Amino acid sequence: MAHFVQTYQVLGIAGALVLTLLLPLAIGTVTRFFKLATTPLETHPQRFPNVTFRGLELVKGAQLAKTLLHLLRAIYTFALVLITYAYFSIVFSFFDQTRGITKLLLQFVFQIIGSFWALFVAYLPNLFSILMIVFVSYHALKIIRLLLTAISEGKLLFKGFHKDWAEPTYSIVRFLTILFVLVMVFPLLPGFDSPAFKGISVFLGVLLSLGSTGAIANVIAGIVLIYMRSFEVGDRIETNQIMGDVIEKTLLVTRLKTINNEEVTIPNSAILANPTINYTNLSNKGDGLVLHTNVTIGYDTPWRQVHQLLQDAAAQTDLILDRPEPQVYQTALDDFYVRYELRAYTKHPHKMAQIYSDLHQHIQDQFAAAHVEIMSPHYRANRQGPITIPS
C-alpha cells in the first residue's frame, strides 16, 4: 500500500512537471495566434472596407478594425485565465493534500457561473426590451438619414423644406432620439433602483441644471438661426458691430473671420438678440449690395458739378457696377455746407474694404483735378464780401 502511494505521488509529480513544461508552450501558442490575428488590425486598419448601405457609410473600416482588436484582446485575456485555471486545477488534483483545493476552485467557479446565469436569466426581459429600443431607434435614424441625405442632394424635394436644413435637422433628430433612448433604457438597467444609482442621478441632474443654462439658451438660439436662414458659412455679415465672414456655424456659437484676420466667436444667443446684416445675401439678390459714402461741400460749389465728380469717381472704381448707375443724393442742407451721399452697387461684399478705399481715393483725385476742396466750412462772423451763390 505504501509502495502504491509512493508510486502515485511520483506519477503526480511527473504529471505536474509535464504540465508545468506545457504551460509556457500553451501560453506561447495562444500569444502567437493572438499576434497573428491582431497585427493587421494594428498596422493597417485603413485596409478594412467601410460598411455601407445603399451608398450611406454606416461604419468606417478603421473603427471596425479597432472594435475587432478590442474583442480579440478580451478573448486573449479570457484564454490566458482559462489556461492558468486549468493548469492549477489539474496539478492540484494529482495530490491528496491539494485535491480539496481543486474541489473548492470548481465549486467557486460553478457558484459564480450559476449566480451570473441566474441574474442573466432574470434580466433577459429587460435586456430584450433594451435591445428592441436600441434596434428600432438605430434603424429609424438610418431611414431618416437616408431621407435627409436625399433631400440635401436634391434627389427628394419637400415644399418649404430647404436643402441646407437637412444636416442640422438630422443632428437635432439624432440628439432627441438618443435622449429618448436614454430615458427609456435607464429604468431597465440593473441596479437602477439602488440608492447609489439614485444618488448619482440626482448629482448629475443638479450639475446639468446649474451648468447648462447658458448652453441651452445658445442651443435654442442656434436652432432658431438655422431655420431662420439668416446666414450661411461663407457669408459676409455684421452683428454686434462686428463684421466678418462666417467660417463656422454650430448650435452653440458662430465664428467670424474679420477683415483684420481675427477669429471672433459669438454666442448664438447674442446673435439672435441683436440685428444681423447679411451683405452676401443682399449682393446675390436684385441689383446688388449698395455701398455709400458721404462728403460735405460748401455752397459755393455748384451741386451739379459735385454730382458729376462723385459719379466719375465711382465709374473709375473697380468692382462697382455700371448698371444700376451710381446715384448721388443731397441728404441735408446744413447751415454752412451741403451733405452729399454717393450710392453705388457691387456684387463683391467680401472686398468691401478695398472697394471703399479705392472709391475714396478716386473721389479725392476727381475733386483735386476740378480744384474743389472737400471741406465743411464753418462761419464765425458775417462776411463783408460778396455772397457765394454760383453763377
Number of C-alpha atoms within 10 A of each C-alpha: 6 7 8 9 11 11 12 15 15 14 14 19 15 13 15 20 13 12 17 14 11 13 16 11 12 15 15 12 12 16 16 12 11 16 16 11 14 18 12 15 20 14 9 11 18 16 12 15 13 16 13 11 11 7 8 13 11 12 13 15 17 18 14 17 21 15 12 15 20 12 11 16 14 11 13 18 11 12 15 15 12 11 15 14 15 14 16 16 19 16 20 19 17 20 17 13 9 13 15 13 15 19 14 12 14 14 12 12 13 12 12 12 12 12 12 12 12 12 12 12 11 11 14 12 12 15 17 11 14 19 13 12 16 18 11 12 17 15 11 14 16 16 12 16 20 16 16 23 18 15 20 17 12 12 10 12 15 9 5 6 11 14 17 16 15 19 15 17 17 17 13 13 15 19 12 12 17 16 12 13 17 14 11 15 17 12 13 16 13 13 12 13 11 9 10 11 13 13 11 11 13 12 12 11 12 11 11 11 11 9 11 11 10 12 16 15 16 22 18 16 21 24 17 16 20 19 14 9 11 15 19 19 13 16 19 25 24 19 17 13 10 13 19 23 25 21 16 14 19 16 22 19 20 20 19 26 19 17 14 7 10 10 15 16 13 16 20 25 22 16 19 17 11 11 12 17 17 20 24 21 18 16 17 14 10 8 14 22 24 17 17 15 14 14 17 21 20 21 19 14 17 13 16 9 13 20 17 14 22 26 20 15 21 27 18 14 18 12 18 23 18 12 11 12 14 21 16 21 12 15 12 12 12 12 11 14 19 19 17 21 18 21 19 24 22 23 20 17 24 17 13 18 11 12 20 15 11 17 24 18 13 20 21 16 14 20 17 12 10 11 9 17 13 14 11 15 12 10 8 5 6 6 8 6 6 6 9 10 9 9 6
